[in-house]
Amino acid sequence: MRKDEYNLRDDAVSSTKSRLENYLDKVEELKKKKSWITDVERQDLIDRINETLTWLEEQVEKQKEVALDEDPAFRVADLDSKLKRVDALYQRLSNMPKPKDTKDGKKKKKKLPKNIKIENM
């Protein structure tokens, strides 16, 4: 298990960092394309991405102190679970539909059929 983790760790860390940076770029695209998503909602995603990046840096530093014959400070599966959380939050935001426009809050008047007169009602 340690050998497999050692062999996969460097690629997984670099891949995770690049994916998180891509999410930051995607947040900027959301700001341009989907203006109805609030700054608070986008900031939640940015905070989650930054937390994950910070956690990853801390884990990499801890791993440098761990000997090869000891259990790793983190596993590649941990990276996947952290990315899934970021991805779920991004998907929730990107799939958020545009709110319906109510045109100044006024409802449209229902039109009566042509053959019915108001006097007969």
Secondary structure, DSSP 8 states (H G I E B T S, - for coil): -HHHHHHHHHHHHHHHHHHHHHHHHHHHHHHHH-TTS-HHHHHHHHHHHHHHHHHHHHHHHHHHHS-TTS--SS-HHHHHHHHHHHHHHHHHHHT-------STT--------TT--GGG-
